[in-house]
């Protein structure tokens, strides 16, 4: 019976009369036929009838000469094959491998998988060879979703309709560079014992096909294990280092090396692949979503403040200036004026989520030159406590929801950056201290250096942290409010509290209807009531040493002279800060997608 070879393009090539398809031909798998034919023939040709007659007329060689020629040909072929293997890259697929269609570089045509299997597109995280017939790989999808894959060589010929897995295929898969992107066809199976190295521990994948979609380089700038370690030096500039030379990665005896912030940011793609960074990013995005949904459910309207403005937002010198055609432009320090413009324009409740820019040359874990602000403004019906309670409510809502939704992510972050579990007050038991009470608590029970803090001076960062420790100890909470800040510690638009005066050794101190909110002893929000009468506003501007007619300020005051503006108040939240302090991170830079500092504008 004639035998036909079914080639890889699914076009039968019959080894009978050329150009004809024999109805009784038997079609066999290529993986069986190729080795079979190569054991008997050096070459196979389809020849014309005239060529066949010429060959028949030629004298046949002797048996000894034929055997000698065949042995020489085999030797030359083996020699050429070995030379080609030495010259070919490690990722090359062996040409005579019966499984060569099931692995290698991704074909240009769409890959079609058949059978009761799954198809997974993932990063190959690690690989290890068990033997010539078996290898293991770890496959990772987005986040820290990892599963073990096992590839085992099958016997030849395989069972009917079973995929072929050869030793070269096992060797090729085990040699794929870490962090390459692959697509695999695999069958889900139970491992002999749980795979502790992977998040999916009770299942593994028996790989039957593997294609390389995007190879990674053999040498990476940093490894995923290093990117998933805590940053050992938050300084993002290699001070004193030679140009083009990175800081050395630090090592410890218990795990992979840890790297500085400089190394992390210079290898931004690997940094973002780290599960801990993706967990932080997911929590950050959810906080934005919760802020927006909480306010929209309470009648707030979102608006978009500009980032390019014609004058400094709130006076002072902490602003970025730049040429703007024939004028000068500035980056917005705050959406404060524009929130109030929205209230003046007839809105009762508004909020915005926008970038904020501060030209502060502060290289600390608390500061960045660009951050995301969550801001709101609202009409006041009775008194400013309405604003305080709403802002307190939105923050507690965010924290409680994140704790409920992201327990696994929080634990992941805590495994890299250890911190105590955050303590929140029970509903109805929120902690609200007057500024004078907070200062008194520091004087009486705080560290010795705060024995003489004054009621008319703003709190320093060390004071805030010391107060946070005292509040946690006395009230069992990490979240609290400090109200009635002195007017010396608040901007010109803060409404004075004319009904109260705080007594101190220095005499009467003017206080404002303004407050801060703290988490783990660090400020995350400033808010309060604003001045809504133009004459009072102008007087306060002058009292702060600012000219009401100066650019930017004059237009702000004029809005309150154009129309009657209702009493209103609001607050601003630093998104990066609430993410960082909620998770107990050592720096706000770790909570930002692409941190901007006085020393870094890239990536």
N, C-alpha and C positions, 0 to 999 in steps of 0.2 A: 504494500500500500504506500503511495507517495506520502512524504512527510513535509509539512510546511512550517516554516519558522515565522512566528508572530513577532514582528519587530516592535520597538518602543513607541512608534507612531501609530500603532494599531493597523498597519497595512500589511496583509499577508504576502510574503515572498515565497512562491512555490519553487521547490527544487525539482521541477519537472520541465515540460517544454516552456521556454521563455514566453512571457506575455499571456499564458493561459492559466486559468484557475481550475484546479481539479476538484470536482464535486466530492470525491471520496477521500480527499486529503485529510490527514489527522493534524490538528493544530496543537502544538505542545508549548509549554512556557519557555521563554527565552533562557531562563536560568538553568534549565535542564539541557537544552539543545546545544548551547554554546560550548560548555565544557565537553560534551559528548563529541561534537565535530572536531574540536581542537585536539582531541586525543588521537584522531585518525588522519586529519588533513592539515597541511600547513596553510593552504589557501583554498578557497572555493570560488569558482568563476561560473558564470552563465555564458556559454559560448554559442556562436552561430554554427550552423550545420557545416559550412565550409571549413571553419577552424577545427571542427571535430574530425573531419576527414583527413586534414593535414596532420593532426596529432596521431591518428590511427596508423598513418603511413610511416611515421617515424619509428625507428628501432627502439624497443623498450630497454631501459638500463638493467644491469644485472641486479640481483637481490642484494648483494653485498654493497654495491655502489649506492643503491637506494637507501639502505639502512644508514650508511655512512653520511650521506647527504642529509637525511632526516635528523640524525643526531647533531650534526653541525648546525643545522637551522635552529633546532631547539636551544642549543647553547648560545647562538648569537641572539636569539630572541630574548632569552633570560638575561643576557648581559645588557641588552638595550633597555629592558624593563627596569633593571636595577639602577642604571645610569639615570634614567628618567625620574625614578623615585627620589634619587639623591638631589636632583636639580629642582624638582617640583616643590611648591610651598606645602606646608603641613596641612593646609586646608583642602588640597586637591583630592579628588575622588579617583580611586583606582579604576581604570578603564575596563578591566576584565572582571570586575566585581559584580556578581549577579544581583546584588542589592543596590547597585549604584543609582537606580531611579528613586530610591527612598531616602536619600540624604544628599548633602552638598549645597552648592550655591542655589539660591531660589531661582527657579525657571521664570522666564518672562511671561509665559502663559499662566493663567490662574491655576492654582493648585486645587485639585478636586479630590477629596477624601471620601471613601466609601466604607461602609461597615458600621457596626454598632460600637462606635468609639467616640472620644471627645477630641476636639481640636483646641489647642491652647497656644496663644501668642504671649510670650513672656520673655523676661530677661534670664539668661543662664547665669546664675549667681556663683555657683562653684561646681566643680566636677572632681571626681576621684575614680581611679581605675582599681577595680577589685581583682581582675584577672584579664587574660586575653579575650575572654568571652563575656565579661560583665563589667559594667561601669555604672556609677551613680551620678546624678546631677541634681542640683537644687534649682528649681524654676520659681521666679518671683514675678508676680503681677504688681499692680499699683499698691502702695503702702507696704505693709509687712506680710502680705499674703504669700506664703511660700509652700511648696509641696515637693516631695522627693520624686524624681523620675529614675527608673532603672531600665537599662538597655542590655539585653542578653542575646548573644548570638544563637541562632537556631540551627538545627541540623539541616543538611541538604540531601535530597530534596525535602522541603517542608511539607506539612500536611496540606491537603487540598484547600485552596483559597486563603491560606495563612500567609501573612507578610513574611518576606525574607529579611532576616537580620544577620549580617555577616560579621566576621571579626574585624575586617577593615572599617565597617560602619561603626562598630563599638569604639574602635580606636579613634576614628574621626570625631565622633561626638564628644568623647572624653578630652579631645584636644582643642575644643572650641574655647576661645579666650573668654574669661569672665566678663560679664556685663554686655555680652553680645545679645542681640535680639533675635529670637528664633520662633518658629512655629512648629509644633509637634502634633502628631497624631498618636494617641495613646489610649490604652484601656485602663480603666480604674480598677484597682485591686487592693486588697487588704495586705499590709506588710506583715512580716512574721512577728514583729513587735513594734510598738509605737515609735515613730520617728521623732525623737526629741529635738532635733536640730531645726525642724520646720514647724510653722504654725499649724498647718494641716498635718496632724500626726497620726491619724487613724486610717489614712488612705495614702496610696502612692500610685504613680502612673507607669505602666509598662509601655515604653516607647516603641512604636513600630515604624514611625517615619519621623525625620527631623530635617528641617530646612533652615539654613542660615539667611536671615533677612537683612541684618545689619551687623557686620562684624565690629568688635571693639579692638583697639590696639593691643598689642602684646604686653605693653607696659603702660599702666595707668598713672595719672598724676597723683592720685590717692586712691585708696581702696574703699569699698563700701563699709567695711568694718571700721575703718578709721573715721569715715564720715558719720558713723552712727555712735561715735564716742563723744563725751563732753569736750567742748572747746577748752584747751588748757591755757590759752592766752588770748584775751579778748581784744588786745591791741591789733588793729587792722593795718598797721604800717610796719615794715621791716626797718626799724630805726638802726642806722649804722650798718645795715647789710649792703653787700655789693650789688650793683645793678644786675638783674637777671638771676640772682641767687635767692632761693627761698629759705625761709627759716627751717631748721631741722625739726623733724617730727620727734616729739617726746615719746618715750616708751615706758611701759611698766611691766612688771613680771607676771601680771595676771591676765593679760589680754593683748589685743592688737595695739599698735601705736596710736596715740592721740595727737591731734594737730592744733595749731594756732588758728585764730580767726583768719589770718592772712592766707594760710593754706586752704582753708575751707572756701573762702570767697574766690580764690584763684582757680578752684576746681568746682565751679558752681553747679555743673550738671550732676556730678557725683554727690555733692552736698544735698541737692534736692532729691536725689534718689533714696537718701537715707530715711528709713521708716520713722525715725524720731522727728525729722524735719517735716515730713508729710503729715504726721499726727498734729504737730503744732500748727501747720497751715490749715488743716481741716477744722481745728478748734477756732482758729482766728476767723475763718469764713463763717462759721456757725454763729459766732458772737455778733458779727455784722447782721446776719439774717435775723437773729433774735431781737436785736435792737430795733430793726426796721419793723418787724411784725408786731412787736409789743406796742410801738407808737402808733402804727396805722390802725390797730384795733381800738385805739383811744382817740381817734379823730385827728391825728397829725397828718399833715401834708408834706411830702418830700419836695425839696427844691434844690437847685444846683448853684452854689455860689461860684464866682469867678476865682481863678488862681492868679491871673494877671490883673493888676490894679494900677491906678495912676498915682497913688500916694501910699505912704506907709499906713498900715491898717490902724494901729493904735498908738502912733507916735513912737518915740524911742529910737534905738539904733540897730535893733536886732532884725534887720530886713535885708533881703537880696535885691539889688538894683541892677538894671540892664538897659541897654539902648533899645528903643522901640520906635523904629522909623525916625521921625524928627523929634521924638519926645523921649522921656525916660519912664520906664515901667518898673514895677516892683512885684515880687511874689508875695501872695497873701500870707500874712502872719496868723490870720484867724478869720473865720466867716462871721465874726461877731456883729459888725455893722450891718451885714446883709441879712442876717437873721432878724435884726430889729427893723430893717426896711420892709421885710415881709409882713411883720406885725403891723407896721404903719400902713402897709398896702392893703389891709383888710383881712389877712389871715389870722385865725385865732390860735392855731397850733402848727408849728412847722419844725422840720428837722432836715439835716443834711449829713452826708457821708462824703468827705472830700479830703484831699491832701492839704497839709499845713506846712509852712516853711518858716524856719527860725535860723537866722544867721548868728547862732551862738557858737563861739569857738570853745565848746565844752566837750572834751574827750572823756566822757564818763559813761558808765553802764546805763545811766538814766536818760541820756540825751541823744537825739539825732537831729540832723538839719532838715529832714523831711519825715513826716509821720502822718498817719491817718487820723482825722478827727471825727468823732461822732458827736454832733451838736444838735441842740434843740432849743426852741424858744416858744413861750406860750403866754397867753393872756392870763392875768391874775384877777380873780373875782373877789376874794376876800383879803388874803395876805400871802406873803411869799412862801409860807410853809407848803402851799400847794405844789410849788416847784420842787421843793426839797423832797417831799414825799414821793412825787412822781419819779424823780431821778433815782432816789433810793430804791423804788420799786423796780425800775427797769434794770438796774444793776443786779439786784438780788434775783430777779427773774432769769437773767442771763447766766449767772453763776449756778443756780440750781438746775437749770435745764442742761447746761453743759455737763454738769456732774451726772445727770441722769442718762444723757445720750452717749457720752464719750468716756465711759468708764475704762474701756480697754486702752484707748489712746492716752488717757491720763496716767494709767499705770505704766505704759510704755515710756512716756516722757519721764516719769518719776524714776524708772529704772536707769535712765541715763543721767538725769539731773535730780538727785535725791532731794526731797523736800517733805515737810510734814503735811498731813492732810489739812486742807483748808477748813477753818471753822466759820460757820455762818450763823447769825442770830436766828432764833425761832421767830415765826411771825408774831408780831406784837411785842417783841422783846428787843427791838433794834436799839443800838447804843448811839445816843446823840449827846455830845458834850459841847458846852459853850467853850469858846477859845480860852477864856479866863480859867475855866475848870481844868482844861487840858494843861495849861501852864502851871497851875497849882499842883496838879498831880505829878508833874515832872519835878517841881521844886521839892515836894514832900517825899516822893517815893522813887524818883528817878536817880540816875547816876549823879555823882557829886558835881560834875561839871555843869549840871543844869540847876543848881540850887538857887541861882539868881536870875533866871530867865524873866523877861519883862512882858507885861500884858500889851504893850504898844509896839512890839516888834514881831515880825513874821517868824515862823518856825524855820529852822535850818533842817537840812536832811538828817543829820544825826539826831536832832530832837524828834523828828517824825518817827524814826526807827525806834528810839527809846520809848516813845509814847505807845507805839504799836505793841511792843513787848509787854508794857504795863496793862494795856487794854485786854490783850489775850489772857494774861494771868488773872485779872480781876473779873472780867466779864465773859471769858470763854468764847471770844469771837475775834476773827481777823478783819472784819469789816465794820467800820464805824464812821460817824459824821462828826466833824468839828464845825460849829456854827458861830456866827457873830464875830467875824474877823475884824481886827482894827482897820480903820480907814487908811492907815499908812501902808497896809499890806494889800490894798486892793486898787484896781484901776479907776479912772475918773468916772466911768459910767455906773459904778456900783452905788446903789441907793443907801444913804445913811439911815441908821435907825435913830430917829429923833426921840424915841420914847425911852431909851435905855442908855445909861452911861456906866461903864465898868469902873469900879473903884480899884485903885492900886496905890502903891506908895508914891508914885509920881503925880497923882491927881487923877482927874477925870480923863478917860480915854474915849474918843469917838469910835463907835463901832458901826458896822454895816450889816445889811441884810444879806450877807454873803457867807458861803460855807465851802468847805472842801470835804471830799470823801476819800477814805483811805482803805487800802488793802495790804495786809501784811506789813503795816507800818510805813507805807509809801503812798503818796498822793496819786489818785487816778482820775479825779474830777474836781473842777472848780465851777461854782455856780452861784446864783443869787438873783436878787431883784435889780432891775436896771432903772435909771432915772428916765422918766418919760415927759418931764416938763422942760422946755428949752432954756428958760432963765436959770433954773436950778442946775441944769447940765452945763451951761456956759460958766457958771460960777465955780463948779467943781473942776472944770478943765483949767481954769485960771489958777485955782488953788494948787493944782498939781504942777504948775509952772509951764503949762503948755498954752500957746497962743490959739484961741478959738478960730482965728482967721487963717491959720496955717493950712497948707494943701492937705486935703483929705479930711481934716477935722471940720473945716467950714461947711463942706457939703453934708457931713454927718449931722451937724447941728441944724442945718436948714431943713432937713427932713421933718424935724419935730416942730418947726415953725410953719411948715406948709399945711399940715393937717393935725387934728387932735389924735394923739397916740395913747391908747389905753395902757394902764399899768401892766407890766409884763416882766418876765424873768426867764432864765434858762440856765444852761450849763454846757460845758464842753468836756468830753471824755477822750483820753488818748487811747486809741485801740491797742497800740503796741504795748502800752503799759498794763492794761487790764489783762491782756494775754500773758505777758511775762510774769506779772506778780501773782496772778491766779495759779499759774503752773509752777511758781517758785523758781523761775529761771534766774540766772545770775545777771542777765543783761537784756535790755529791750531789743538789742541788735539781733538776738536769737529769735525774736518773735516777728521780725520784719522779713518780707520776701527778699528785698534787695536793700539792705541798710545803707543809709546815706549819713556820713559823718564828715567833720571838717577835713579828714584825710582821705576819704574814699568817694569817688564818683562812678566806679565800675565794680561789678558788671551792671 
